[in-house]
């Protein structure tokens, strides 16, 4: 997997559904802090079939837990409800470079996952936003859900396409 190209778009959130009657949407952000997503006004909404629709954020707000956004051209609840369940992606070129030990989750998809003993556990399939912390889903002989926290993610080798985790093989 060496020399893998980063994806053109990076998934940074999800539209949960309509919020109110004036076209606003409730949004789950995958950024840290969550309101970083609001720095971007051009979003790509992706449905379950992978179809992408560009949207421009007309208004937005953050209440400390959830983001709310309204897109240009979305003026009522019926139009907003049609957008529920879509992933939010941002053009990778619009994102800042990562700092040391920071990675965009999408850059790790497909990476080989090994534990500290060097045993291969599988490959990064996707990430799930869980209440306590994001979870890295590893597809191998069994599917493993590993908390995406520094205490479990020990090393990322971008050049090698590998993630080392502090995780026993038998869990």
Secondary structure, 3 states (H helix, E strand, C coil): CCCCCCCCEEEEEEEEEECCCCCCEEEEECCCCHHHHHHCCEEEEECCCCCEEEEEEEEEEECCCCEEEEECCCCCHHHHHCCCCCEEEEEHHHCCCCCCCCCCHHHHCCCEEEECCCCEEEEEEEEEECCCCEEEEEECCCEEEEECCCCCEEEEECCCCEEEECCCCCC
